[in-house]
Amino acid sequence: MTERKPEVLRGDITRLDVDAIVNAANSTLLGGGGVDGAIHRAAGPQLREFCAGLGGCPTGAARITPGFRLAARHIIHTVGPVWRGGAQGEPELLASCYRNSFSLARQHGILRMAFPAISCGVYGYPWDEAAQIAVRECRAALAAPDYPQQVLLVAFDAEMTAVLERACAAAGA
Protein backbone atom coordinates (compact mmCIF):
# COMPACT_ATOMS: atom_id res chain seq x y z
CA MET A 1 0.00 0.00 0.00
CA THR A 2 1.36 3.42 -0.89
CA GLU A 3 1.77 5.97 1.84
CA ARG A 4 -1.06 8.48 1.94
CA LYS A 5 0.02 12.09 2.29
CA PRO A 6 -1.77 15.37 2.92
CA GLU A 7 -2.54 17.37 -0.22
CA VAL A 8 -2.30 21.16 -0.46
CA LEU A 9 -5.11 22.93 -2.24
CA ARG A 10 -5.67 26.62 -2.85
CA GLY A 11 -9.33 27.52 -2.74
CA ASP A 12 -12.47 28.17 -0.75
CA ILE A 13 -12.94 25.49 1.90
CA THR A 14 -16.68 26.20 2.04
CA ARG A 15 -17.12 24.93 -1.52
CA LEU A 16 -15.38 21.58 -1.13
CA ASP A 17 -17.34 18.38 -1.63
CA VAL A 18 -15.72 16.27 1.10
CA ASP A 19 -17.09 14.32 4.04
CA ALA A 20 -16.04 17.04 6.49
CA ILE A 21 -14.44 20.44 6.51
CA VAL A 22 -12.70 21.66 9.63
CA ASN A 23 -13.60 25.05 11.01
CA ALA A 24 -10.99 27.17 12.78
CA ALA A 25 -13.61 28.19 15.32
CA ASN A 26 -13.63 30.37 18.39
CA SER A 27 -14.59 28.91 21.75
CA THR A 28 -18.25 29.99 21.53
CA LEU A 29 -18.73 28.10 18.21
CA LEU A 30 -21.16 30.85 17.25
CA GLY A 31 -19.22 32.28 14.32
CA GLY A 32 -16.63 34.98 13.96
CA GLY A 33 -14.26 36.32 11.36
CA GLY A 34 -12.06 34.69 8.77
CA VAL A 35 -12.74 31.07 7.85
CA ASP A 36 -15.11 30.70 10.81
CA GLY A 37 -17.37 33.49 9.55
CA ALA A 38 -17.19 32.20 5.98
CA ILE A 39 -18.23 28.71 7.06
CA HIS A 40 -21.11 30.03 9.15
CA ARG A 41 -22.35 32.22 6.28
CA ALA A 42 -22.13 29.39 3.75
CA ALA A 43 -23.73 26.78 6.03
CA GLY A 44 -26.64 29.05 6.93
CA PRO A 45 -28.37 30.06 10.16
CA GLN A 46 -29.08 26.45 11.17
CA LEU A 47 -25.37 26.05 11.98
CA ARG A 48 -25.42 28.83 14.57
CA GLU A 49 -28.61 27.42 16.09
CA PHE A 50 -27.07 23.95 16.34
CA CYS A 51 -23.81 25.29 17.78
CA ALA A 52 -25.68 27.29 20.42
CA GLY A 53 -26.75 23.98 21.93
CA LEU A 54 -23.21 22.62 22.17
CA GLY A 55 -22.07 24.88 25.00
CA GLY A 56 -18.84 25.98 23.32
CA CYS A 57 -15.52 24.23 22.87
CA PRO A 58 -12.22 24.63 24.73
CA THR A 59 -8.93 25.33 22.97
CA GLY A 60 -7.48 22.17 21.45
CA ALA A 61 -10.78 20.29 21.50
CA ALA A 62 -13.19 19.61 18.63
CA ARG A 63 -16.94 19.29 18.08
CA ILE A 64 -18.87 17.99 15.06
CA THR A 65 -22.03 19.33 13.44
CA PRO A 66 -23.94 18.68 10.25
CA GLY A 67 -22.79 20.64 7.20
CA PHE A 68 -26.25 22.11 6.61
CA ARG A 69 -26.07 24.07 3.29
CA LEU A 70 -22.47 23.09 2.56
CA ALA A 71 -21.46 20.38 0.10
CA ALA A 72 -19.56 18.79 3.03
CA ARG A 73 -21.73 16.46 5.14
CA HIS A 74 -20.07 17.52 8.40
CA ILE A 75 -18.22 20.42 9.96
CA ILE A 76 -15.62 19.65 12.59
CA HIS A 77 -15.09 22.75 14.71
CA THR A 78 -11.79 23.09 16.54
CA VAL A 79 -10.43 25.97 18.57
CA GLY A 80 -6.80 26.73 17.93
CA PRO A 81 -4.55 28.53 20.38
CA VAL A 82 -3.83 32.24 20.29
CA TRP A 83 -0.09 32.71 19.73
CA ARG A 84 1.51 34.17 22.85
CA GLY A 85 5.15 33.49 22.00
CA GLY A 86 5.16 29.70 22.02
CA ALA A 87 5.96 29.03 25.67
CA GLN A 88 2.35 28.65 26.85
CA GLY A 89 1.61 25.27 25.32
CA GLU A 90 0.63 26.60 21.90
CA PRO A 91 2.34 23.83 19.86
CA GLU A 92 0.68 21.05 21.86
CA LEU A 93 -2.70 22.79 21.76
CA LEU A 94 -2.46 23.21 18.00
CA ALA A 95 -1.47 19.57 17.56
CA SER A 96 -4.43 18.53 19.72
CA CYS A 97 -6.75 20.43 17.36
CA TYR A 98 -5.68 18.08 14.58
CA ARG A 99 -5.68 14.96 16.76
CA ASN A 100 -9.15 15.64 18.14
CA SER A 101 -10.47 16.43 14.66
CA PHE A 102 -9.09 13.12 13.40
CA SER A 103 -10.61 11.32 16.37
CA LEU A 104 -14.04 12.66 15.39
CA ALA A 105 -13.36 11.66 11.78
CA ARG A 106 -12.74 8.06 12.89
CA GLN A 107 -15.85 8.04 15.10
CA HIS A 108 -18.05 9.28 12.24
CA GLY A 109 -16.55 7.30 9.36
CA ILE A 110 -15.20 10.39 7.61
CA LEU A 111 -12.97 9.40 4.70
CA ARG A 112 -12.22 12.76 3.07
CA MET A 113 -11.63 15.92 5.08
CA ALA A 114 -10.22 19.40 4.61
CA PHE A 115 -8.42 21.67 7.07
CA PRO A 116 -7.84 25.41 6.94
CA ALA A 117 -4.65 26.90 8.41
CA ILE A 118 -5.76 26.69 12.05
CA SER A 119 -4.69 29.64 14.25
CA CYS A 120 -2.90 31.39 11.37
CA GLY A 121 -5.36 34.27 11.03
CA VAL A 122 -6.25 36.64 13.85
CA TYR A 123 -4.85 34.17 16.40
CA GLY A 124 -1.39 35.06 15.07
CA TYR A 125 0.32 31.65 15.00
CA PRO A 126 3.52 31.81 12.93
CA TRP A 127 2.64 30.24 9.60
CA ASP A 128 5.73 28.09 9.11
CA GLU A 129 5.49 26.55 12.59
CA ALA A 130 1.74 25.97 12.26
CA ALA A 131 2.21 24.33 8.85
CA GLN A 132 4.87 21.97 10.23
CA ILE A 133 2.50 20.86 13.01
CA ALA A 134 -0.37 20.46 10.54
CA VAL A 135 1.67 18.30 8.17
CA ARG A 136 3.09 16.15 11.00
CA GLU A 137 -0.36 15.47 12.49
CA CYS A 138 -1.97 14.85 9.10
CA ARG A 139 0.74 12.36 8.12
CA ALA A 140 0.29 10.54 11.43
CA ALA A 141 -3.47 10.30 10.91
CA LEU A 142 -3.10 9.14 7.31
CA ALA A 143 -0.78 6.35 8.47
CA ALA A 144 -3.76 4.71 10.20
CA PRO A 145 -5.38 1.94 8.16
CA ASP A 146 -8.94 3.26 8.18
CA TYR A 147 -9.94 6.91 8.59
CA PRO A 148 -9.28 9.31 7.02
CA GLN A 149 -8.34 8.29 3.50
CA GLN A 150 -7.70 11.81 2.17
CA VAL A 151 -6.70 15.05 3.91
CA LEU A 152 -6.62 18.39 2.16
CA LEU A 153 -4.75 21.36 3.62
CA VAL A 154 -6.63 24.30 2.16
CA ALA A 155 -5.17 27.76 1.74
CA PHE A 156 -7.14 30.78 0.65
CA ASP A 157 -4.20 32.63 -0.88
CA ALA A 158 -0.93 31.98 -2.71
CA GLU A 159 1.27 32.88 0.27
CA MET A 160 -0.26 30.28 2.62
CA THR A 161 -0.35 27.75 -0.22
CA ALA A 162 3.42 28.15 -0.58
CA VAL A 163 3.96 27.79 3.18
CA LEU A 164 1.96 24.55 3.27
CA GLU A 165 3.72 23.18 0.18
CA ARG A 166 7.13 23.91 1.77
CA ALA A 167 6.09 22.15 4.98
CA CYS A 168 4.91 19.11 3.01
CA ALA A 169 8.15 19.00 1.00
CA ALA A 170 10.28 19.31 4.14
CA ALA A 171 8.39 16.41 5.73
CA GLY A 172 8.62 14.25 2.65
CA ALA A 173 4.91 14.58 2.14
Secondary structure as the mmCIF struct_conf table of DSSP 4:
data_model
#
loop_
_struct_conf.conf_type_id
_struct_conf.id
_struct_conf.beg_label_comp_id
_struct_conf.beg_label_asym_id
_struct_conf.beg_label_seq_id
_struct_conf.end_label_comp_id
_struct_conf.end_label_asym_id
_struct_conf.end_label_seq_id
HELX_LH_PP_P HELX_LH_PP_P1 THR A 2 ARG A 4
STRN STRN1 GLU A 7 ARG A 10
BEND BEND1 GLY A 11 GLY A 11
HELX_RH_3T_P HELX_RH_3T_P1 ILE A 13 ARG A 15
BEND BEND2 VAL A 18 ASP A 19
STRN STRN2 ALA A 20 ALA A 24
TURN_TY1_P TURN_TY1_P1 SER A 27 THR A 28
BEND BEND3 LEU A 30 LEU A 30
BEND BEND4 GLY A 33 GLY A 33
HELX_RH_AL_P HELX_RH_AL_P1 GLY A 34 ALA A 43
HELX_RH_AL_P HELX_RH_AL_P2 PRO A 45 ALA A 52
TURN_TY1_P TURN_TY1_P2 GLY A 53 GLY A 55
TURN_TY1_P TURN_TY1_P3 THR A 59 GLY A 60
STRN STRN3 ALA A 62 PRO A 66
TURN_TY1_P TURN_TY1_P4 PHE A 68 ARG A 69
BEND BEND5 LEU A 70 ARG A 73
STRN STRN4 HIS A 74 THR A 78
HELX_LH_PP_P HELX_LH_PP_P2 GLY A 80 TRP A 83
BEND BEND6 ARG A 84 GLY A 86
BEND BEND7 GLN A 88 GLY A 89
HELX_RH_AL_P HELX_RH_AL_P3 GLU A 90 GLN A 107
TURN_TY1_P TURN_TY1_P5 HIS A 108 GLY A 109
STRN STRN5 ARG A 112 PHE A 115
TURN_TY1_P TURN_TY1_P6 ILE A 118 SER A 119
BEND BEND8 GLY A 121 GLY A 121
TURN_TY1_P TURN_TY1_P7 VAL A 122 TYR A 123
HELX_RH_AL_P HELX_RH_AL_P4 TRP A 127 LEU A 142
TURN_TY1_P TURN_TY1_P8 ALA A 143 ALA A 143
BEND BEND9 ALA A 144 TYR A 147
BEND BEND10 GLN A 149 GLN A 149
STRN STRN6 GLN A 150 ALA A 155
BEND BEND11 PHE A 156 ASP A 157
HELX_RH_AL_P HELX_RH_AL_P5 ALA A 158 ALA A 170
TURN_TY1_P TURN_TY1_P9 ALA A 171 GLY A 172
#
